[in-house]
Amino acid sequence: MPSFISSSKSPASFYIRLLLSICSVLIFGFEMSSDYLLKHHSETYARVSRQYSEAVTARPARPGAAVPVLMVGNSLLLEGVDIKRLQDLIAPQIRVYPIFLEATGYYDWFYGLQRLFRQGSRPQVVVLGVGVNSFLADSVRQDYAPLTLLDLGDLLAVASDLKMDHTATSNLLLAHSSAFWDTRSVIRTQILRHTVPHYSELVMLLKPHPSIPPHARFDAIAYSRLQNVRTLCEEYGARLILLIPPTFSSEDAVREMTSACAKAGVESLVPIDPTALSVKYYQPDELHLNSEGAELFTSALATSLPASVSHYADSPRN
């Protein structure tokens, strides 16, 4: 009887070990291939990594030198600001260090700025531009941001702030340490775009247009978050400017946000009044500026930014 039990267990343990070995090889293969694709074929990863490396080198300017300005934001700035043209227009007074990552908001950049400062970035001015809805959103980007913008401690803080459950927290931590886990949704989206006709248009139709909260709640959320980012920047000797890019029919949200900025002691920069731009200056999603709109916004930003930066640059640093 004992020999029968022993012989029956032997094939089972063999197959278990075989299955575990196959799973390990597959996991290793997925991770290595994802890491290779991320570092060699992802335009987003390459752009953010390059911009991040440059932003870390920002240091206070000597008298008469270009003022270092760290400009962070999401796709509204990526699509709406021609950085090369902007830099040409505001040189030699200002040197812009941009980091633009799509679908980011308050939490991505509050903790992303903390990490940048910890790594030695010392701009004299921080310009944050994510749009009103993204600034108020209770969310963090699930891919790219955990890998490129945030540290492990930052992710735990984000999970605590957003009251994430164990599954959501685990996903964030895995995205920070695993290229495959970080990019799995990106890979899935790319597959769908190439296999489902008009996938982007379908997503646009199904995606709800967020509405701004009532005044009292808007004011409470915006004031608290503006104070948090302002305090963080001032701790490292930088001044905060909130850049509000235009979106179609966003005049009410812009008015609310500029009011909240005034109460929080943060300068708001509205280079273009949203009412001045018709739908022809936007992409079909009516959210992002097209090339004509971006040209107007970049020119307006080049006019308004130097006055704000020179004001803050002349102020005493902490």
N, C-alpha and C positions, 0 to 999 in steps of 0.2 A: 504493500500500500504506500509507504513513504516514497519508494522509487517511482511509483506512478505519478504521485503529486509532484515530485521533483522534475520528472520529464515533461509534465504538462506545463509547468511554470517556465521552463527553459525557452520554448518557442515564443511564449508571450513576452518575456523580458527582452528577447532578441528583437521582436517587432517594435516594442516600445522604444528601445534604444535606436533602432533604425529610423523610426518616425521622428524622434527627437533630433537625430543627426540631419535628416532631410530638412526639418524646420529650421535648424540652425544655419544650414547652408543657404536656404531661401532668404532668411532674415538678413544674413550677411550680404547676399547678392543684391537684395533690394536696397540695403543701406548704401553699399558701395556705388551702385548704379545711380541712385538718387543723388548722392553726394557729387558724383561726376557731372551729372546733368545740371545740377544746381550751379556748380562753380564754373562750368564751361559753356552752358547754353541758356542760362536764365539772365535775360536782360535786366530784370528787376533786381536780382541779387547783385549783379555786377555793378549796376548804377548805385544802389544803396551802399554797398561795400566801399566803393571808390569815394563817394561823397562823405561817408562816415570817417574814413581814414583822413581825409582832408580837414574835416571839421574838428577832429581831435587836436590838430596842430594850431588852431586859432589861439592867438595870444594878444594881450592888450597892445594897442598901437603906441609908438613913440610920438611925441609932438610933431605934427605935420605929416604923419604917415596915414595910410588908409585905415579907417576904423573897421575892425573885424565885426561883421554882423552874421550871426548864425540864424539862418532862415529855415524853419522846419514846417512841414505840412503834408497834405495828402494830394490826391489827384486834382483837386481844384487849383493848386499851385503848379503841379506837374504839367497840366494842360494849359493853364492860364498865364504862366510866366515864362517868357523866353529868357533864361538866365544869362546866356551869352550876351544878348542885346541889352539886358538890364545892366549887367556889369560894365559894358562899354559906355552906357549912358551916365553911370554914376561914378565912374573912375575919374580921377584917382582918390576921391574923398572916402570911398567906401569899398571894402572887400567883402563880398557875400560868400558865405559858406552854406550852400543849400543841402538839405537832406529831405527828399520827397518820397514818401511811401504811400501808395494808394490805400484807401479804406482805413486810415488811421484817424484817431481822435484824441480826446483829452488824456485818457489813461495811457495810451501808447507814448505820448510825448511828455507827459509829466514824469513818468518813470524813465523814458528814454533820455530826457534831459539830465536826470539825476546821474545816469550811467555816463553820459558824455562828460559831465563835470567831474565825476570821479576819475575818469581816464585822462583828465588834464586839459580839456577844452576850456578856454577862457575868453570867450567873445565879450565885447563891451555891450553889445545889444543882442537880444534874442527876439526874433520876429516869429510868432506862432500864427499860422494860417491854415485852419482846417475846415472853416465854414461853421455856421451856427449849429446846425443839427448834429454834426460830428462832435462838436465841443460839448454838447449836452448829453450825448449818448452814453448809456451805461454799458459799455462794451470795450473789448480790446481785440485787435486783429489776431486771428488764430494762426496765421502762417506768416512767414518772413519776419514779423516783428519779434516773436520769441527768440529767433535765431540771430537776428542782426541788431536789434535795438535794446534788448533787455537782458539783465543778469538773472540768475536763479532767485536771488533774494527779491528782485523786482517782481518776478512772476508770482511769488508767494504773497507779496503785498497786494498785487492786482487781484489775485484770487480772493484775498480777504476783503478788499474794498468792494468787490462785486458780489460777495457772498456766494462764490461758486461752490458747487457740490464736489465730491471727491473725483467723480469722473471728469468733469470739466477742468479741475485743477491738474489731474494727471495728464490730460491731453496737452495742457500748456507746458508742463514740465518735460514731457516727451518731445514736444516740438522744439524745445530749447536744445535738446541733446541729440536729436535724431533728424538727419536731413530727410529721410523718407517720411517720417511722421509730420514734419513741418510742411512738406510740399505735397502731401497726399491729396489735399483738396485742389491744389493748383493743377496737379496731373489729371485729376478727374475732370476738372473744368476744361482743360485742353482737349481731352478725349471727346467730351460732349460737343465742344465747338467744331470739331472735325467730323463728327458723325451725325449730329442732329442739325438739320437745316434751320437756318435763322435762329440759332440758339441764343445769341446775344439779344436779339429783338424780343424773344420770348421771355427771357429773364427780365428785361426792362419793363415789359408789360405786367409781369407778375409781381415785381418789386413795388411795395407800397411807398407812396410819397409821405415821409414823416411830417407831422405837423408840430409846431412849437407848442410847448405847454402853456397853461394859463400864466398870467403875468407874475403872480406871487411865487409860484413854483419856479418859473423861469429865473426870476431874480435871485431866489435862494440858491439854486444850483449854480448859476453862472457866477455869482458873487463869491461863493465858497471856492470854486475851482480857480477863478482868477487870482484870488488871494494866495492860494496854494502855489501856483506857478510863479507869481510875483515874488513871494517870499523865497522860493527856491533860487530864482535867478539872482536876487539881491544878496543871498548868502554867498554867492560866488562872484560878486562884483559886477553883475550884468543887469541891464535894464530891460524890462519886458515891454514889447509892443504887440498888441493883438491885431493882426491883419485880417480884415474881413473881405474875402473875395466875393464878387457878385454871383448870384444864382438867379434864375428867372423868377420874378414875382416874390423876391425875398425882402422887400423893403420893410415889412413889419418886423421880421426877425432881426434885421440889421439895426433897426431903431431900438429894439429891446436890448440887443447886445451892447450897443454903444452906451446906453443908459447904465447898464450893469458895470461896464468898464469905468465909467466916471465915478460910480459909487465905490469901486474897489481901488481907485487910484491907479488904474492901468490905462495907458494911452491906447486908443483904438484908431486904426488906420483904415479908412474907407476911400481908396483911390478913385473908385467910380461908384456913383449912385446907381443901384440896380434899376431904377426907373429910367435911367438914360440909355439902357441897352435893350433893344427889341429882341424878339426871338431869333432873328436872323444872325445874331452874334453867338448863338449857342449851338452845340451839337444836338442831335435828335433827342437826347435824354433831357434836354432843357436844364441841365445841371452844369455841364462842363462847357467852357468857352471853346469856340472853334478858332481857327487861325486868325480870322479877322478880329474876333473878340479878344484873343490873347494879345494881339498887337496893340489894341487900345489899352488894355489893362496894364501891360508892361510899360507903356509910355507914361500912363498915369502914375504908376508905382515909382517910376524913375523920377518923377517930378515931386511926389509927396514924401518919399522915404528920406532923402538927404536932410530935409529940414528937421524931421523927427530925430534922426540919428545924430545930427550935429548938436541938437539940444541935449540929448542924453550923454553924448560923448564929453561934453563940456561940464557935466555934473560931476560932483565928487564921487569917487568910487569907494565902496565899502571896504 
